[in-house]
Structures are given as C-alpha cells and as structure tokens.
Amino acid sequence: MTVKPCGLVMAGLLSVSGHQVVRPSSVGLLWLSAGAAARMALKLGRGFALDLEAGVTTPFLRREFYTTLPSHVVEKTPILSPEGRLGLAYGF
C-alpha cells in the first residue's frame, strides 16, 4: 500500500442559460480552483491494484447566479468542494 499527497489545480467553464419567453440569454464564466488530495494504492495481486483518491478544492472566485434581482440568488459556487475517486488498475 502506498499513500501520496497531491496538489490540485482545476479549470472549467460554468455555463448558465435563462429561457425567457421573449429573449433567451446565457453566460459562460471561467472557473478556477486549487486544493489538496491524498492518493492511495492497494496492490491486489496479479497486476491489479485498487486506487483511491480523496481531496478538497476551493474556487479562486466565487460566483452567484440570480434571477432578476441580486437578492434572488438561485445558485452560487461552494466554499469547499469535496472530491473522490475509486478505480481498479491493471499493470502489464
């Protein structure tokens, strides 16, 4: 079994669209975050391994999406985002 600490940098595009009867509108915003994770591998034998990764990220910029008034917030980016992965690997 091996455990490795890792740093994370993630980028993406947040896309939101409003479908009004008269004129539809949409916006795409850049999303950047950084965080940390720990990666663990457990060798199962015969070349197989179980990989597990867990971590947390936080965005560089927080975004809020609202309807018509800024006081009507529909959704916003979280302060912390947990993440996890589980995989089966085979080395040959």
N, C-alpha and C positions, 0 to 999 in steps of 0.2 A: 504494500500500500504506500502510495506517495501523496503528499499534500503540498500544493504550491500556491503562494499568494500571487495575485494578479492585479494590475491596474486596468481600468476600463475607460475608454472614450467612445461615445456613441454619437451618431449623427442621423438625422432623419428629416422628414418633411411632414408637418401637420397640415392636413387639408380639411377644411370645413366649408360646407355649402349650405346656403339657405334657399329654400324653394318657395318663393312668394308667388302669388298668382300673376302679378303684373311683370315683375322683373327678377329673375333668379340671380343670385350673387354667390361668389365663392372666394376663398382666400387660401393661399398656401404659405406657411411660415416655416422657417428653418428651426430645427430642434437640435440642440447640442447638450450632452450631459457627460459627466465623469463620475467615477466611483471606484469601488474595490470589489474583488471577488476572491474566493478560495476555490481551488480546483483539486479534486481528489480522484485518484485512480486506484481501483482494486483489481488486481490480476486474478482472473478466474481459472486460468489454465488453458492449455491447448491453443494459445494465441489470443484468447478472448480476455477482455477487460471491461469493467463497469466504470464509466466516467460520470462523476457528479460535480456540478459547479453551482455555487450559490454566491450571491452578491447583492449589492445595493448601489443605485446610482441617484444622482441629484441633477436636475437641469441647471444650466448656466442662466437661462432666462425663464421666468415663469410667465405663462400666457393665460389669459382669461377670455372666454368666449361668452358673449351675452346676446340677448335678443335685440330689443330696440333701445333700452336704456342700460348704462353701465351698472345700475343697481340690480338688474335682472340677469345675474350670472348663470349661465347654463352649465358650463364645464370649465375647469381650469387644470393646469398641469400640476401633478402632485409634488410635494416637497421631496419625498423619497420614493423611489420605485424599486421594490424587491424583484429579483430575478433568479431563476433557477433552471438548470438543465440536467437531464439524465440521459445517458446514451450507452449503447453497447458498442464496443470497438473490437475489431479483429485485425491483428498484425500478421502480415505474411511476408 
